[in-house]
Every structure is written in structure tokens, then in C-alpha cells.
Amino acid sequence: MTESRLDLDPEKAGRDLVSLVLTVVELLRQLMERQAVRRFDQGDLTDEQVERIGTTLMLLEQRMDELCDQHGLRRQDLNLDLGPLGTLLDHD
């Protein structure tokens, strides 16, 4: 019987995990942004809410950039190719 080994590079596995987590966070950020725009267009938000949401989304985007830099990733690295469906994330 042939013994099969699975060689895992801990550093690569860690980077892949960070990439996956940041991909999920970026997807949620984009969904929140779309929802905020939809609510703004419908006139559902007060001026104070618009200001808070805008600030929050801006800070989240900055933090995403910092985390990508910290882990040697680019935003493009977070986008998953879903084959015939296209890519997971919108292009900003």
C-alpha cells in the first residue's frame, strides 16, 4: 500500500486563511455599501445617519487596505473567480 502524504506549508495556509477571511469581510462591506446607497436613494436616512454611515464605510475601507498591506495582499487577490458566474466581488 502506498502512503500518501499531504504537505502543508503553514505559512501559505495561514495566508490563504487570511485571504479567505478578508474576502468575506470585503463582500460584506460591499453589500453594506449597496444597502446604504439604496436607503439613501429612497430617502430613508436622516442627514446624521448618512454622515455616520459614510464615515463608517470609509473607515472600514481604510482598515481593509491596512489589513491587505499587512498581509501582503492586494484587493484583487481577494476576488474569487466563480467560473461562468464571473467574479465574486465588484470592481471598485
SERO-4910 file (N, C-alpha, C, O; in steps of 0.05 Angstrom, whole numbers):
BEGIN
 pado doro    nc1    nc2    nc3   cac1   cac2   cac3    cc1    cc2    cc3    oc1    oc2    oc3
  Met    A     17    -23      0      0      0      0     18     25      0     37     26     15
  Thr    A     12     44    -17     27     68    -19     17     89      2     -7     94      4
  Glu    A     36    100     16     29    120     36     27    147     22     46    155      8
  Ser    A      5    161     26      1    187     13      5    208     35     -6    206     57
  Arg    A     21    228     28     26    250     47     15    275     37     14    281     13
  Leu    A      5    290     56     -5    317     50     15    337     62     17    340     86
  Asp    A     29    350     45     49    370     54     35    397     54     28    408     34
  Leu    A     32    408     78     20    434     81     42    454     90     56    449    109
  Asp    A     43    475     76     61    497     83     46    515    103     27    529     94
  Pro    A     54    515    128     38    531    148     36    560    141     16    573    146
  Glu    A     57    571    129     57    600    122     37    605    100     21    624    101
  Lys    A     36    587     79     17    590     57    -11    585     67    -30    600     59
  Ala    A    -15    566     84    -42    560     95    -52    584    111    -76    591    109
  Gly    A    -34    596    127    -42    620    142    -50    643    124    -69    657    129
  Arg    A    -34    648    103    -40    669     84    -66    664     70    -82    683     65
  Asp    A    -71    639     62    -96    632     48   -120    636     67   -141    645     58
  Leu    A   -117    630     92   -139    635    111   -144    664    115   -167    673    115
  Val    A   -123    680    117   -126    710    119   -140    720     94   -158    737     96
  Ser    A   -132    710     71   -144    719     46   -174    712     45   -190    728     36
  Leu    A   -181    688     54   -209    680     54   -226    698     73   -248    706     67
  Val    A   -215    703     97   -229    719    117   -233    748    106   -254    759    108
  Leu    A   -212    759     94   -214    786     83   -233    787     59   -246    807     54
  Thr    A   -234    765     44   -253    764     22   -282    765     32   -298    780     21
  Val    A   -288    751     53   -315    751     65   -321    780     76   -342    790     73
  Val    A   -301    791     90   -305    818    101   -309    838     78   -327    856     80
  Glu    A   -294    836     56   -298    854     33   -325    851     21   -338    870     13
  Leu    A   -334    826     18   -361    821      7   -382    834     25   -400    847     15
  Leu    A   -380    831     51   -399    844     69   -398    874     68   -418    888     69
  Arg    A   -374    885     65   -370    914     62   -385    924     38   -398    945     39
  Gln    A   -381    910     15   -394    918     -9   -425    916     -7   -439    933    -17
  Leu    A   -434    895      6   -463    892     10   -475    915     27   -496    925     21
  Met    A   -460    921     49   -469    943     66   -469    970     51   -487    986     54
  Glu    A   -449    974     34   -448    998     18   -472   1000     -1   -484   1022     -4
  Arg    A   -478    978    -14   -501    978    -33   -527    984    -18   -544    999    -28
  Gln    A   -530    972      5   -554    976     21   -556   1005     30   -578   1017     30
  Ala    A   -534   1017     38   -534   1045     46   -542   1063     23   -557   1082     26
  Val    A   -531   1058     -1   -538   1074    -24   -568   1071    -31   -581   1090    -37
  Arg    A   -578   1047    -29   -606   1042    -35   -624   1058    -15   -643   1070    -23
  Arg    A   -617   1057     11   -632   1071     31   -630   1102     27   -649   1116     31
  Phe    A   -606   1111     19   -603   1139     13   -620   1148    -10   -634   1168     -9
  Asp    A   -620   1132    -31   -636   1138    -55   -666   1138    -49   -681   1153    -61
  Gln    A   -674   1122    -30   -703   1121    -22   -710   1143     -3   -734   1147      3
  Gly    A   -690   1157      7   -695   1179     26   -702   1169     54   -714   1183     70
  Asp    A   -693   1145     61   -698   1133     87   -680   1142    109   -684   1135    132
  Leu    A   -660   1158    103   -639   1164    122   -639   1194    129   -644   1211    112
  Thr    A   -634   1200    155   -630   1228    163   -602   1237    155   -585   1220    148
  Asp    A   -598   1263    156   -571   1273    149   -550   1261    168   -528   1254    160
  Glu    A   -557   1259    194   -539   1247    213   -532   1218    207   -509   1209    209
  Gln    A   -552   1203    199   -548   1175    191   -530   1172    167   -512   1155    165
  Val    A   -535   1189    147   -518   1189    123   -489   1195    130   -471   1182    120
  Glu    A   -485   1214    148   -458   1221    157   -444   1198    171   -421   1191    165
  Arg    A   -459   1185    190   -448   1163    205   -442   1139    187   -421   1126    189
  Ile    A   -460   1133    169   -456   1110    151   -432   1116    132   -415   1098    128
  Gly    A   -430   1140    122   -408   1147    104   -381   1145    119   -362   1134    108
  Thr    A   -380   1155    143   -355   1153    159   -348   1124    165   -325   1116    162
  Thr    A   -368   1109    173   -363   1081    179   -353   1065    155   -333   1050    157
  Leu    A   -365   1069    132   -356   1055    108   -328   1064     99   -312   1047     90
  Met    A   -322   1089    102   -296   1100     95   -274   1087    114   -253   1079    105
  Leu    A   -280   1087    140   -261   1075    159   -257   1045    154   -235   1035    156
  Leu    A   -279   1031    147   -277   1002    141   -260    998    117   -244    979    116
  Glu    A   -263   1014     96   -247   1011     72   -218   1017     78   -200   1002     68
  Gln    A   -212   1037     94   -184   1042    102   -172   1019    117   -149   1011    113
  Arg    A   -188   1008    135   -178    985    151   -173    961    133   -154    946    137
  Met    A   -190    957    113   -186    935     94   -159    939     80   -144    920     76
  Asp    A   -154    963     71   -128    969     58   -104    963     76    -84    951     67
  Glu    A   -107    971    102    -85    966    121    -81    936    125    -58    927    125
  Leu    A   -103    921    128   -100    892    132    -88    878    107    -72    860    110
  Cys    A    -96    887     84    -85    876     59    -55    881     58    -39    863     52
  Asp    A    -47    906     64    -19    913     64     -3    897     85     18    887     79
  Gln    A    -15    894    108     -2    879    130      3    850    122     23    838    131
  His    A    -14    838    106    -11    810     99     -1    806     70     -2    784     60
  Gly    A      8    827     58     19    825     31     -1    818     10      6    803     -9
  Leu    A    -25    827     13    -47    822     -6    -55    847    -20    -52    869    -10
  Arg    A    -67    844    -44    -79    866    -58   -109    860    -58   -118    838    -55
  Arg    A   -125    881    -62   -154    877    -63   -161    857    -85   -179    841    -82
  Gln    A   -147    858   -107   -152    839   -129   -148    810   -121   -161    792   -131
  Asp    A   -130    806   -101   -125    779    -92   -149    767    -77   -151    743    -74
  Leu    A   -167    784    -68   -190    775    -52   -213    766    -70   -231    753    -60
  Asn    A   -212    773    -95   -234    767   -113   -233    738   -123   -212    729   -134
  Leu    A   -254    723   -118   -255    695   -126   -267    692   -154   -288    705   -159
  Asp    A   -255    676   -171   -266    670   -197   -287    648   -194   -280    626   -186
  Leu    A   -312    654   -201   -334    635   -198   -340    621   -225   -362    611   -229
  Gly    A   -321    621   -243   -325    608   -269   -345    623   -285   -343    647   -289
  Pro    A   -365    609   -296   -384    621   -314   -401    643   -300   -413    660   -314
  Leu    A   -401    644   -274   -416    665   -260   -401    691   -258   -412    711   -251
  Gly    A   -376    690   -264   -359    714   -262   -344    715   -236   -337    694   -226
  Thr    A   -338    738   -226   -323    741   -201   -342    747   -178   -364    757   -182
  Leu    A   -333    741   -154   -349    745   -130   -353    774   -124   -375    783   -117
  Leu    A   -332    790   -125   -332    818   -116   -335    837   -140   -325    832   -162
  Asp    A   -348    859   -134   -349    881   -154   -322    894   -155   -307    894   -136
  His    A   -316    905   -178   -292    920   -181   -297    949   -173   -315    962   -183
  Asp    A   -281    959   -154   -284    986   -145   -268   1005   -162   -268   1029   -157
***
